[in-house]
Amino acid sequence: MMAFERDEDVNRFFERFVVLVCGGVAAFHLVYLITGWRPGAIEQAAATKADILFHGVIFLKSNTQADFYAMTLPMTLLFFLRRGLGGTYRLLIGVILMAMTVSLLLNAARGGIIATIVMAGVALLLSPERLDRKVLAAIVGVFAISFGILVGIYVLPEVFGALFEQLTEEGLETDRFRNWAASLRMLADHPFGIGLLQQNYLALGGRYGIPGLASAHSIYIDLALATGIPGVMAFLALVGSAVLRNWRALRATRDPETRRALTYILLVLGGFLLGGAAEPIYTNGYKLNQLFWLVVGLSLATSHRALVAVREKRLGSESEAAPIQQQTFSEGRPGLA
């Protein structure tokens, strides 16, 4: 965290991440869907037609890419609304925001789409910008969704047709609830966990009516099964403490750079924790836990710096006020003059 000694450095990291990584992921996904091209190593890893159509090209898992957008698209929306952006730069961020939205819609991961929508609403609520800018962001979002549908109909008819068929057939139906119920029964029988290997879950799944599954598809249930109830409680305590401290620092500080950094962090953490409720994105194969823990570290460092600055400012104000109060007290008693 030594590279992020100032809040401006934190903001610069997130904003460059949007341009270089988020924009790159979305562009790579769309280029593949349109042209069919991607590197040979990724091509070999995609084993089925569903992988080729929907999965995130780089991530190779649709759930991973959708939850990556749940972590980063709301932050990108906040970046787009920021004061002081030049016209060309704002246009670039708007294009990236639209590309991410289109990529997310063509991804077909319903949990990630819902988590992204919720966190985008949180981003608008936390944004310090004027109402007209928030309305502009909402208009851009509607336009991006409409553009995504048009791209699907006219540019990618095969992809859009398969996506539309999946959504109309399945709607919001999911096996998640049945899997969670079975996994919770497994947890009740093994309150101290079954171990870290996915093979343990596979071996026990048949007894609980979920054969062939390697995960409960929830980071919280997966952690509880892997490490036991004490383990998931420790995770919740650690992460909850970081999030609450970040929120407390956000409410306490008035510095715009600090507030923007803390808001970026809160949106990324919230996207991971909300999206992870319905996806197993904590495991290494989903490639998001490294980013998550990096941002947890940034949260601890940035919130600590912000709270120390607030405390020092308060103490400075009190020390300046003390001589004035003493002088007023002395002037009010002539015998002490």
Salt bridges, closest charged atoms under 4 A:
ASP7 OD1 - ARG305 NH2 2.85
ASP9 OD1 - ARG6 NH2 3.33
ASP9 OD1 - ARG12 NH1 2.95
GLU15 OE2 - ARG82 NE 3.23
GLU15 OE2 - ARG260 NE 3.29
GLU43 OE1 - ARG38 NE 3.45
ASP51 OD1 - HIS55 ND1 2.57
GLU129 OE1 - ARG83 NE 3.38
GLU129 OE1 - ARG133 NE 3.94
ASP132 OD2 - ARG130 NH2 3.03
GLU158 OE2 - LYS49 NZ 3.63
GLU170 OE1 - ARG110 NH2 3.32
GLU257 OE1 - ARG260 NH2 3.05
GLU279 OE1 - ARG176 NH2 3.00
